[in-house]
Amino acid sequence: MKKENTSLYTMATEAANPQTAGLDQMTPLQIARKINGQDFNAARAVKQAAKPISQAIRAAAQAFMNGHKIIFIGAGTSGRLGVLEAAECVPTFGTKPSQIIGIIAGGKNAMFRAKEGAEDNRTQGAKDVQAKARAGDFVIGLTASGVTPYVLGALEQARRLGAQTALLTCNPKADFSSADIALFLPTGPEALAGSTRMKAGSATKMALNAITTGAMALCGKMYGNLMADVRPTNKKLLARATRLIMQIAHTDEKTAARYLTLSGNQVKTACVMICKQVDKAAAEKLLKKSRGFLGKVLHEK
């Protein structure tokens, strides 16, 4: 048996959790409470990793501002969470699909059905990163166990390409040798031993939320804590965009809706048009000058 596999027997994410022993003998209410009690450990783990998460926020922002990509790569649950995070950035922050991307072992079909063995292919991980990453990109490997060959191979190749790298894992003994940033989330044993879709998955999602949101804040993609670069692609988001303009520009709904249309559905542009009493072209010029930071435009005298 390979050493990579034997290490699985000694890691926290594979261990049996004494707090949930006898789970199969509990009532539904007891099960719900036991699992929820363990879920709190996910938030605590993310709190403990605040410093490396802040480093990842800075690295992601630097890559994005310089025209490079932010790339998440993983297998199984971790890979799915990376793809999900990348997909959610498009409507939330108005990013292009090519700017923040997720790669999962086994390809797109693995999002919906597990592809057994895909995570064990170190060479394929390197090939998948080779096809997408370039020097200056920021590549975050996602693996709860910290030993997934596909992810480790990807990070090794990313570093060879000149990309900055991070490894997000729940295993303190993970191989961080190819990671510039070590993101260790101490979630401990799962309520269901080895089922890292639970606490490890929750903690991973929390950390990714913090990284992307923090990076986009540093890149001028929001105003205060408001989603000022939201892409209004449906009725709900159109209503949200209108409310944002009302709130930021201190105007009524009718005016906000009209300027949202005039701006080409760009919240920040609409706000500048209203507050600075300029046309769309002038508003876009002011935003470009401020590198997209709406606050700088609105508060500049």
Buried (B, 14 or more C-beta within 10 A) or exposed (E): EEEBEEBEEEBBBBBEBEEBEEBEEBEEEEBEEBBEEBBEBBBBBBEEBEEBBBBBBBBBBBBBBEEBBBBBBBBBBBBBBBBBBBBBBBBBBBBEEEBBBBBBBBEEEBBEEBBEEBBBBBEBBBEBBBEBBEEBBBBBBBBBBBBBBBBBBBBBBBBBBEBBBBBBBBBEBBBBEBBBBBBBBBBBBBBBEBBBBBBBBBBBBBBBEBBBBBBBBBBBBBBEEBBBBBBBEEEEBBEBBBBBBBBBBEBEEEBBBBBBEBBEBBBBBBBBBBBBEBEBEBBBEBBEEBEBBBBBBBEEE
